[in-house]
Amino acid sequence: MRIRPFDALNKLRSTGDASKASSGSAASAASAAQAPRDAAQIMGVPENELTPNVQRALLTLMGEVDQLRKDTERLRNRVRELESLADHDVLLPVLNRRAFVREVSRAQALAERHGAPSALVYFDLNGFKQINDDFGHAAGDAALHHVATTLTANLRETDSVGRLGGDEFGVVLTLTTVSQAEAKAGELAEMIRQTAFSHDGNELYINSAWGVHPIEAGVPVDSAMAQADAAMYARKQQIKASATG
């Protein structure tokens, strides 16, 4: 079997790393000196051809391979960072609308393949415009952060939170029935209402309206989101009617 040079060098590098971890600086130096000979043996280079120039070339190649590996890992990490930025809201620590719709689609696929129930919750803030008008847009941003952190702190890792635009938020509750989702949405809304957030020395409060719709097989994602939005709007109208009644 023919061994490729890069495979041989990677094998040598890993054995060399283990040797360095278990020895002192003297052992490391000895290992570095032996490295070209070990590489030559693995690659099938005859001992009599292992001249100083060949040894230097092997050391250079080993260094280049190691640097390429480090550069590749840095690029992979950067790609992961960019992917995360592309999925998250520009202001809040939640998903943006595009990424949230993708999570709804995943929950729908789960329902289609396994019949697993999931639910979609829409939240809309009440009094958000008033906070902006009375205390400025920075206070409005603080209100949005308050809602985002309240939602994310009180959901499971399998659930998803997204900002759908303005002061509207969406939540995907996986493996959750409609009745369970309604109970959870009520709890979350109560946490938002009862917990103050601070801005410029002021303790402020904000309320929310919510609506729930099941994520079912065969129901288009846009339709499910529209139905959840409609349920939220109906509840919002009920709240207004109760306040003026």
N, C-alpha and C positions, 0 to 999 in steps of 0.2 A: 504494500500500500504506500502510495506516495504522500508525503506530508507537505502541505503547503507552507511556505515560509511564514506567512502571517500567523497561521495556527501554531507553528513551532515557537514563534517569538512570544505569542500570548501565553503559551504553556510555560515557557521559560520565565516570563515576567511574573506569573502567579507563583511559581516555585521560589523565585528570587524574593518576592514580597514576604512569603512565609518565613524564609531564612532570615530576612532582616528583622522581622518582628521578634524572633527568638534569640537573636545574637546582639552583641554590642557593636560599636563602631568598627572594631577590628574585623569582626566577622563580616560586617557589611562590605568593607573594602575587599576582603577576600572573595566574597560572593560576586562583587562587581568585576573583579579580575577574572574570575572563572566563567562569567556569563558568556563571553564570546565563544569559548571552547564548548560550553554546553549547547549553545545555539548551533554551532557548527556540527556537533554530533547529531543533534535532532534533525537538522536539515540535510545530513548526509555529506557534509564537506569533509574530505579526507584530512587527517591530522597534518600531513606534510604540506597541505595547501593553506594551512591557517597561518599565513604570514601576518606580521604586524599591521600591514595595510588592510588585510581582510578583517582582522579583529576590529580595527577602527571603523571599517565600513559596517560591520555587524552592530557595533555599539551605536553608531549613528542611526541605523535603521530601527533598532530597538527603541531608541529615544523618540524617533518620529512616529512609530506605531503608538507608543504610550501617549504622546501629545495629541494624536488624532483621536484616541479614545477619550481623553479629557475634553477635547473640543466638541466631540459628538455628544457627550453627556451634558455639557453646558448648553448646547443647542436644543437638546431635548427638554431641559428644564425651562428654557426660554419659551419654547413652543407651548408647554403646559401653562406657563404664566399668561401668555397671550390668549390662549383658549379660555382661560378663566376670566380674563378681562372682557373678552368678547361676549361672555354669557351673563355678566353681571351688570346690574344697574349702575349708571354713572355716579349716582349720589348715595345709594343705599347698599347695605350688605345683603342683597337679595338678587334673585335672577331678574334679567330684563324680560320683556314680553316675548321675544323670539325664543329664548331658552325655556321660558315657562310653558309656552305652547308645545315645545318638544316633550316636556315632562307629562303634559296632559296626554299627548299621543302615546307615550310609553305606558301610561296607566290604562289607556284604551286597549293597547295591544295585550296587556296582561289580562284584561277582561275577555278579550276575544279568544285567547289561547287557553286560558285556565278557568274562565268564569269567575275570576276573583273580583269582588266588588271594590270600587274606589269612588271617591266623591270629590267634587270641585266646589270650592267656597269662594265667593266674591265678597270683598270688603270695600266699602266706600265710607270716607270720613265725613262726619257731620260737623259743621262749624269750622271747616278748614279755611274757607275764604275769610271768615270773621277774624281768625287768628292772624292771617296775613295782613288784613286791613288794620287791625288794632296794634299789632306788635312788629310788623314787618315780615319780609320774606324769610329772614333768618329764623324767625320763630316758626314759620311754616315748615322749614327744613327740619327743625328740631322735632316738630310733631310727626313728620314722616319717619324720622329715625326712631322715635319712640314706638311707633306702630310696628316698624320693621323688626326691631329688636325684641319687642314683646311677642310677636308671632314666631320668630325663629327660636326664641328661648323656650317656647312651650310646645314645640312639635317634635316628632321623632325624626331620626336621621333619614328614614325612608320617605318622609313627606317633603314637599317642596313649597317654597314661597317665592312669589314674583311680584314686581311692581308692573302693573298693566298700563299705567299712564296717569299722570297727575296725582290724585290722592286715592287711586284705586289699587287694590292688592288682590292677588289670587293665591289660593292655597290648594294643593293637591294632597288629599288624605288617602294614602294607599291602604288597601285591604280594610276598608271602612264602609259600612252601610250608610244609607241616607240618614237614618235616625241617629246613628252614632255621630255622623258629621254635623248634624244640627245641634246636638248637645255640645260637641267640641267648639263649634263656631260661637255658640252662646257664651261658653266659658272664656274664649279668647276676647270676644267683644267686651265682656265684663272686666277683664284684666286691663284692656285698653282704657276703658272708661274710668276705672277706679285709681289707676296709677298716674301720678303727676309726672310731668317732664319739666325741666328747668330751662329758662331762657332769660338771660340778662337780669338775673336775680328774681325772676318771677316764676312761681309754680303754676303751670297751666295744665288744663285737662282738655281732652277731646273725646268725642263719641264716634261710634261707627254703626253702619247698617250692614247686614250681611244677607247673602242668599246662597242656597245649596242646590246642587243638581248632581245626579249620579253620572258617573262615567261608565257608559255601557257599550257593549259590542254593537257595531253597526251604526252607532250615532256619530256623525261627523264632529270633529273637535270644535269647529266654529259654532256648530249648533249647540253643543253642550255649554260652551262659554257664553253664548247669547242667552241661553235659558237660565244659567246661574246669574247673569247680569240682570235679567228680568226679575228673578226672584228677589235679588237684592233691592232693586228699585221699588218693588211692591212693598217690601218691608220698610223702606225709607219713607214711602208715602204714609204708611200706617203710623210711623213714629211722628211724622209731622201732624197728622190728623189728631193723634192723642195729645200732642202738645198744645194744639189750638182748641181742643174740644172741652 
